[in-house]
Amino acid sequence: MDYLHLFNEVIKVATPLNSNKAQAKSLDQPLAETGLDSLDLLMVGIYLAEIYGVSEEVAKQMQPKTVSDMVNYMHFNRTKEPASVEEAIKGIQ
């Protein structure tokens, strides 16, 4: 799965008013440089947790610094795995 593409598609769902300004350019990009504010990051985290079936309690413990930190945390703690980016996004819309 293209995790960078997934992250950017989740941004579009989580922050529809800010999605034109916010974007991750690489998995190593610091979250602070994606154009997302703290509320936007919270919403992206909630949607990623939903996509991967990560419980709220586990998701609250996440302290990512980069895009890959967030994606890897969700992937490591997942209880489900979407087959594609499209399937993942359909599940949260």
Residue pairs with C-beta under 8 A, 6 or more apart in sequence:
1 82
1 84
1 85
2 85
3 27
3 68
3 71
3 75
4 24
4 26
4 27
4 67
5 85
6 51
6 71
6 85
6 88
6 89
7 24
7 27
7 44
7 48
7 67
7 70
7 71
8 23
8 24
9 85
9 88
9 89
10 44
10 47
10 48
10 51
10 88
10 89
10 92
11 18
11 19
11 22
11 23
11 24
11 34
11 36
11 40
11 44
12 19
13 47
13 89
13 92
13 93
14 40
14 43
14 44
14 46
14 47
15 22
15 36
15 40
15 43
15 44
18 35
18 36
18 37
18 40
21 35
22 34
22 35
22 36
22 40
23 34
23 35
24 34
24 67
26 67
27 66
27 67
27 68
27 71
28 66
28 67
28 68
29 66
29 67
30 65
30 66
31 41
31 64
31 65
31 66
31 67
31 69
31 70
34 67
36 44
44 70
45 59
45 62
45 70
46 59
47 92
48 54
48 70
48 71
48 74
49 55
49 56
49 58
49 59
49 74
50 91
50 92
51 74
51 82
51 88
51 91
51 92
52 74
52 75
52 77
52 78
52 79
52 80
52 81
52 82
53 78
53 79
53 80
54 74
54 77
54 78
54 79
55 79
58 77
59 74
59 77
62 69
62 70
62 73
62 74
64 70
64 73
82 88
82 91
